[in-house]
Amino acid sequence: MNLEETSVRRRRGAVLEGALLDAAWQELCAVGYGALTFDAVAQRAETSRPVIYRRWATKADLVRAAVEHALRRESVDLPDTGSLRGDLVTLMHHANGRTVSSVAMLTYYLGPYFQETGTTPTMLRETILGDRPSGVDVILDRAVERGEVDPARLTPRVRTVAFDLFRHEALMTLATVPDRVIEEILDEVFLPLVRPAPA
């Protein structure tokens, strides 16, 4: 029995799948979607190509699973500071840097993936998130319960406005979003949109 066969036999189930997805993510970050191959992923994972094919029939399937795996691994506990502003500031601080790398990943490395599959970053996000509420939705719903937010103002577009602006800033600068900009997004744009009107 050679070393590769021994390695494959030792890792099974979720452990093996996690190793394969980690290898696919690392290869994606190294060469991008267009240059990614099953052979290269197998080499990184120290396994064989058929082991990968048994789980994901196409490169698009593998990459979609790897992106989902990586993003879920990076998820953080939702803050609960007692105020909407405090929660959003904390969440944006957590996202800083991580969001910049994710934005760069989606716009550069996954460009050929979107062309090949006819999908968009929004569609990929929806596939990964499924029916689960986003972290921002959970924070907003808590703020509604505290009376900080007028639920009638929370249209689907308004719900995403703060992080849409945050991601736009990260994309345009390819840098972490400064605290000053985070405060401007919240204090000048988002919070006035969602707060209850004065009696």
C-alpha angles and dihedrals in degrees: 000000000000127000094260092054091048091051092049092048093051095053118060141160117352093358093057093042091051091051091051093049092046089053092048091050092049091049091048091053090047102048109005129238097292095058097037115115135183089236092057093047091048090051092051091048092045092234139099131278095243089059088062095041091056089064104032120027097195139033090244091055091050095047093047090053092046093052091049091048093050096046093048091049090054094050116123133208111270113252119240106192095154095253135072093230093049092048094050094045090051093046092050091049089053090048094049110109093006090063092046091055091045092050091049089048094052095045099042116020096036098044094103090046091059091046093049096046098036090234136123136223088258092054091048090051091050091050091052096043096043114174094334116114116246121245090254090054090053091050092047093048090052089050090052089054090051091051094244094118134047104230090206088066095053100095115164090259094049092049091062100037098097095052093038088060091043093053091045090055091049092048094048095047102027086217138098112287111252119240089242091059092046089053092048092051091051103035101037101034119012108035094047087053096055107031117105114263114256113267 
